Amino acid sequence: MSFAAFTGFCWAFEQWTYPAIYAFTFSSPSSSENIIVKPQPSQAFTPLSVLLKQAQQTVPGLQVSIVWYPEAKSSAFTIESKMGESVSLDPYTAQVLKVVTPKLKSLGDRVIDSFGNLHFGTFWGLTSQILYVFVGLALLILFLTGFMMWRYRYKEKNRQQ
């Protein structure tokens, strides 16, 4: 499917495609400053269940899609939803540090955020996933029917000689 090819290409070459998307949408990347957390030497991470509960209390109806674990001890824990919201939490205290909703994002960021649903065919739920299966099988069916037509013509041509 062309959506899958386009979004895969954009992900693979994001250093070139993302600036083009921002230029095409006349927007710029939303603020993505790194949130710095100050850990205490003896503190351990808060359990994931507590962090998820805190995020769901902060954004009611949050459907968790991606969980980003901190890359360093001073990084925040981020939970993203299927609808584009993200909640950044202190991994030690479970304190909410930042909430980003789709309304706060630029048009370019919302286009890039839609790539996941387009690439995997989840934009209409099960309906679009079934459609993606049939579109994916279409090339195989075209190849097989084309081969059968060629084979039939090849046999007919040899019989006439």
Secondary structure, DSSP 8 states (H G I E B T S, - for coil): -HHHHHHHHHHHTHHHHHHHHHHHTT---------B----TT-----HHHHHHHHHHHSTT--EEEEE--SSTTB-EEEEETTS-EEEE-TTT--EEEEE-GGGS-HHHHHHHTHHHHHHT-TTTHHHHHHHHHHHHHHHHHHHHHHHHHHHHHHHHHHH-
